[in-house]
Amino acid sequence: MKNKPNLSFWQIWNMSFGFLGIQYGFGLQQANMSPIYRYLGAEESSIPGLWLAGPLTGLLLQPIIGALSDKSWSPRWGRRKPYVFIGAIVGSIAMILMPNSSSVLMAACLMWMLDAGLNSAMEPFRAFVGDMLNEKQRPTGFAVQSFMVGFGQTLANLMPFILPMIGISMAITHEMGNEIPNSVRFPFYIGAAGILITIFWTMYTTNEYPPENDDYKKAHVFSAEEQKSISFWRLALCIGAAIMGTLFAIRAAGVTTGLMWGGGIFVGLFVLLQLPVFKEILASLSAMPKVMRQLWWVKFFTWYGLPLMWQYLSLSVAKYAFDAPSPEANPQGFEDGSKWGSLCFAMFSISCFVISIFLPAIAKRIGSRRATHAVFLSIAAIGFFSVLFSDSKWIYFTGMTLIGLAWGSIMSMPYLLLASAVSPARMGVYMGIFNGFICIPQFIGMLTVPLFYKTVLGDDPRNALVLAGICMLLAAGSCFLVSENKADMEVEVSGGGGGH
């Protein structure tokens, strides 16, 4: 629909409400998966590899879901909602089973399942904003989604403190063979119910617009130029994935195993990319809008730096604010530092959903979306650098509050810039590919940071946070590489859907 009517605030709220349940699930995953692995006996050195499920599943699954949903339509079920529904079911099952894992392998497999469900449900919500809202209302749509991100993750972080207030015991019971405590179990059960309830509400209250014509049903006939581009991207992606897989396997198991893994990844991915849905994705890469290409550097620096926060914030708090560089050196201090780190992450989420209320007005006042995002990324940099000012636990609390303000912008402004430059016919696939801009920097960071952590960063978690601050400044500067020229963006929108 070219001239989309204005929706009421509550229609936008209902359209985004399922995002709350999804982000509650992601919040639980971020806060609890490492402890779950440790409860089940995993070595600390193996945990980064066990976390590969997140970025890898998002990198592969979200573009597929986007491409498939772009070609879907049912008068009863709509365009994006069937994929949201399937993701909700899969994710909820994984949430119930996860805290009952009996081994590291079982937990790792369930994490893949959980990520598959959450990613399948999340991508359509990004596309919803482009599908359902006109240019004027898109800032409100993405701001509401940022609110859901912050609120959902806040609930996940605070749940171990909330449940005892209503009489639910958080103690470990002797009957638990795997010794995963109730403080982990019950939030996951609540999360399973929350995902289903919030997503079902969105499905019940939201009616999608039908496609403007029947072009979405037609098979894509690829031109000679597109075929050449598909071949280039297929080879480039296979080589890149093989190199990263080889390096990671070499670190974990040696050169011989690494080379075997690299070769297997290359062959397997090359075969997989022959499927029709991947041809559509690879063709979309060649026609990527100019604004999307420019946003790559913003996303690269942002997401190279942000994982350092999740990996090292609590360790830095424990070392400097509670004099506990390790669990062995000061067990009580390390536990207290971890708890304070959780409260810092809760404040991070709270400031995210608070600022999301005001983001549209702030962006309007500044008059530039890219400048707005640059301002908030700079605020995040200040938050990261602040840990150098003092060893007090409150400096971490304050810093994470500032970083949470930027998190609200990170969850909305880049998508807002992209949605204005993407053809409606490819909204889903481009939102999915855009998620790869998050995943790839995480892979690169996972491979490179360990190489210089002990040397350049001095084997110090606080220095890792400073590196994250430097990345935020580089991302802020990269914002000004992004075009906001309306005429250029309109050309991209009209020309981005060729071939359909």
N, C-alpha and C positions, 0 to 999 in steps of 0.2 A: 504494500500500500504506500503510494508516494506521499500523499498528504495525510499523515497519521494524526488523528485527533489527540488533543491533550487528555491525559489520564489523570484521575484524581490521585492525591497523595496515597490514599489507602489502596487504590488499585496497584500503584507502584510497590507499595509495602507488601501486598499479598503476592505479587509477582516475584518478589525477592525473598519471601519468608523462608522458603526451603533452604536458602543459602545459610541461614542460621544453624540448622541442624548439621549441614555439611561442615561448617567451620568449627562447630563444637567437636565433631569427629576429628578434624585435623588438629585441633588444639590438644585433645587427649593423646593423639599419636605423638605429637612433638614433646609433650611433657612426660609420657610414660613408657615409650617403647624401649629406651635405653635401660631404665630400671627393670622392665619386664625381662629383657635379655639377661641382665645381671642376676635377677632372681632365679633364672633357669640355668645359670652356670656359665654364661658366655664370658670369654675373656674380653677385657676392655679393648685390646688391640684389634679384635674382630668386629667390634660394633660399627665402625664406619662402613664396612662392607655390607653389614646387615641392613643398613639404612639405604642401600642403593635402590630399594623398591620404589621409594617416593619419586625421585626425579626420573628414573627410567620408565616407570609406568605412565607418568604424566607426559613424558616426551613421546611415547609411542601411542598412547590411547587417546589423548585429547584431540589430536588432528584427525584420527580415524572417526571418532564420534562426531566431530564437526563436519567432516566431509559427508558422512552418512546422513546426518540430520539435515544438511543443506538439500539433499535429494529426497527427503521424506515429506509426506503429508497424508494425514488421515482426517477426514471431517470430524471424527469423534475424538481422536487422541491428539491431534495437532501435529506439530513439526518437531519440537524439541522434547516435549513431555514424555514420550515413550522411553527415551534414553535416561531421563531423570528418574523415571519409575524403576527401570531395571537397575540403575546404579544404587538407588535407595535400598532395594531388596538385598543386593549383594553386599553392600556396605554394612547393613544392619546385622546380617548373619555373621559377618566377620567380627563385628563389635561384640556380639554375644560370646563367640567362641574364643576370642583373643585372651581374656584373662583366665581362661581355663586351659591354656596351653600346657602341655606336659613336657615339652622339649624345645630347645632353641630352634630346631628345624621346623616344628609345628608353628611356632610364633612367627618365624620368618615367612613361611608360606601364607599365613593368615594376614601378615602385613601387606604382602602383594595383593591378596584378595581385597583387603580393606582399601588400599590405594586405588585398585581398579574400580571399585564401586564409587568411591568419593570423586575420583577424576571423571568417571562417566557422568555423574550427576552434576559436577561443577561446571564443566564446559558449556552446557546449554544455558546456564544462568547468565554467563557473560554474553552469549549470543542473544538472549532475551532482550537485553537493553537495546541492542541495535535493531532487533526485529520489531519491538513493540513501541518504542519511544521515538518521537521526533527529535530533531537536533536541539531544540530548546530545552527539552526535558531530560536529555541524556545525562547531564551533570547530576541531576537529582537522582536518577536511577543508579548510577555508579556510587553516589554518596550513600544511598540507602544500603547498597551492597557492602560498602566499607563499614557501615554501622553494624551490619550483621556479622562481618568478620570479627570486629573488635568485641562485640557482645558475646558471640559464641565462644571465642577463645578465652574471654574473661571467665565465663561460667566453667569452662573446662579447667582452668588454672585454680579457681577457687573452690571447686567441688570437694576436695579433701577437707576443707575448712567448714564448708556449708553442711555437709551430711551429719557430722557429729552434733550440730545444733538442733537437728530434727530427730536425734536419738538413734542414728545408725552407727554401730560400732565400726571403728576403723582398724581394729586389732587383727593380727595374724592368728588364725585358728590352727589347732594341731591337725585338724582333718584335712587341711590343704596340703596335698602331697607336693605341690610345686611351690608352696609358700608365697604365692602372690597375694598381697594383703587386700583386705576389703576396700582400702582407700583407692585401690586401682580397679577392683572388680566392679563395685557399684557405679562409679562414673561411666564405665563402659556400657553397662546394662541400660543406664539412663540415656546414654548417647544413642543406643540402638533404637529406643523408643522415640527419642527426639528427632532423629533423621526421618523416620517414617511419618510422624505426625506433621512436622513442618513441611515436608515435601508433598504429602497428600493434600495439605491445605492449599499450597500453591497450585497444584493440579486442579483442585476443585474450584478455585476462585478465579483462575486465569484462563481466558480464551485467546488463543493465538490467531493472528491474521492469516488467512490463506495466501498462498503464492499468487502473484499478480497474473500469471499465465501458466501454461503447462510445460514451460521450458525445463523445469526442474526434473521432469520425467524422462527427458531425452538423454540418450547416451552421449557422452562427450566425445566428439570426433577430434582427435588431436592433429594439429597441423604439423608440417615438417619441422618448423622452428620449435614447436612445443616438444616434439619427439626428441629433438637434439638436446633441449634443456632437461628433459626427463632423464636422459642418459647421463648427462653431466652430474645432476644432483644425486642420482642413484650411486654413481661411482664415488662422488665426493663424500656422501654420507657413510658409505661402506668403509672407505679408507679411514675417515675420522673416527668412526665407532671402533674399528679394528685397532687403531693406534691407542685410543684411550683404554680399551679392554686389555690390550697387551701390557701397557704400563701398569695398570692396576693389578693384573694377575702376576706380573713380575715381582711387584712389591709383596704380594701375599704368598706366592708359592715358588718363585724362581724363574729363571729365563726360559727353560724348556717348556714349563707349563704355560708361561705367559705367551709364548709364540703359538702354542697350540690353541689357546683361547682366542688369540687375535685372528688366526686363520679361520677358526670355527665361526666367530662373529661375522667376519667378512662374508663367508659363503652363505651362512644362514640369513643374514640381512639382505644380501643380494637377491636370494630366492624370494624372500618375503616381499621385497619391494616390486616384484613383478605383478602383484595382485592389482586389480583395477582401481581399488580405492586408493592405493598408494600412488598410482599414476596421476590421479586427480590431485593429490596432495603435492606431488613433485611439480606438476604443471603450475599449481598455484604459487609455488616458491619462485618460479621464473617470472610470474606476473605480480610479484609482491609490490604493494603500493610503496611509493617513495617514502612516505611518513613512517611506514613500518620498518623499512631498512634503516632509517635514521634513528629509530627508537632502539635498535639493537645495542648501541653503545650505552645508552641509559640503563637498559636492563642488564647488560653484561656486568658493568661495574657495581650496580645495585646488588645483584644476586651472587657475585663473587664475594662481596663483603658480608651480606646478611647471615649466611650460615655460620660465620665465625661467632656471631652473637649467640646463637643457640648452642654452639659447641663449647664456648669458653666463658660465657657470662657467669654462670654459677661457680665455675672453677676459680675465676678471678675474685669473686665475692668471698669464697671460702678462704683463699690464700691471703688476701689483704685485709679484709674486714673482720675475719674470725681467726686469723693466725693458724690456718689449717691448709698447708700446701698439698696434703694428701690425707686419705682416710686413716692411714696407719700412723701418721705423725700426730694427729689430733682428731680422733673419731667424733667426739661430740661437736667440736667446732666445724668439722666438715659437714655433719648433718645439719647443723644450724645454718651454715652458709648455703646449703642446697635449698633449705626451706625459704631463706630470705631471697634466694634467686627466683624461686617460684612466685613469691610476692612481687618481685620486680617485674616479672613477666605478666603478672595479673595487672599491674599498674600500666604496663606497656599496652595491654589490650584495652584497658579502660580509656586511656587517653586517645586511642584510635577511634573508638566508637563515639566519644564526645566530639572530637574534631570533625568527624564525618558529617555531623549535623550542620556545621558551619562552612564546610568546604565549598559548596556552590557559591555562597555569598563572598567568600574570600577570593575565589578565582575570578568572580565578576568584578570585584573591587580592584584587583591587581590588573585585570584586563588581558591576561595571557595565561593559557593553561600550562605552557611549558615553563614560564617564569614562576608560576605558582608551585609547580612540582620541584623546580630548582630550589626555591626558598625552603621547602619542607625537607628536601634532601640535605641541605646545608644545616638545618636545625638538627637532623639526625647526626651529622658529623660532629656538631658541638656536643651532643649527648655522649657519643663515643669518646671524644677527647676529654670529657670531664672526669673520666676515671683516673686521669693523671693528677688531678688537683688534690685529692685526698684519699686516705684509706678508709674513710667512714662508710658504713653500710648505706648511709643516706645519700651519698654521692651517686651510688649505683641506682638507688631508687629514683633520684632526680633525673639521671641520665636516661634511664629507660622510659621515663615519662616523656622526655623530649623525643626519643626515638619512636615512641608510639604515635606521636603526632605525624611523623613522616610515614609511618606504616599505613595510616589512613589514606594518604596521598598515593603511596605505592600501590595500594589496592584499587585505586580508581582513576587517577589522572592519565597514566599511560593507556589504559583501555578506552578512556574517553577520547584521547587523541586518535587512537586507531579506529574506533567505531565511526568517526567522522570521515575517514579516508577509505573505507572498505566498501566494495560493492555488496548490496544486500544478498545477492545470489551466492556469495562466498563468505558470508559473515561467520558461519560456524567453523569452516576449515581454517580461516585466518585467525580466529580467536584460539583455535587449537594449536596452530603453528606458533602463535605468539607465546603460548605457554612454554614452548621449547626454548624461548629466549630466557626463561627462568631456569630450566633444567640443565642446559649445556654449561652455563657458568658454574653451576654447582659441581658438575662432573670435573670441570677443569680445576676448580678449587680443591676438590677431594684428592686430585692427583698431585697438585703442585704445592699446596701449603705444607704438607709433611716434609717436603724436600728442603724447606728453609726455616721450618719452625724452630729448630734448635739453634740455628746459626743467626739468621737475620732477626728473628723474633726473640732470640735469647731464651728459648724454652719457657716463655712467660705468657700465661693466658691474657694478662692485661695488654701486652703488646699486640696480641691478636685483635683485641677490640680497637686499638688505635689504627691498625691496618684497615679494619672495617670502616672507621671514620674517614680515612684517606680515600677509600673506594666511594664513599658517599659524596665526597667533594668532586671526584672525577665524574660521577654520575650526574651531579648537579651541573657541571660545566657542559656535559654532553647534551643536556636538555636544549641548549641553544643551537645545536646542530639540526634540531627538528623543525621542519617548516610548518608554519601556521597560516601560510598564504591560502586564502579561501579559494581563489581561482585554481591553484595547483591541486588542492584537495578535491575539488569538484571534477577535475579532469581524471584523477585517479578513480573516483567513485564511478564515473560513467564508463571508464575504460577497463576497470579491474575485472569485469565478469565476462570477458570475451570467451567465446567458445561454447557458451551454454545455449 
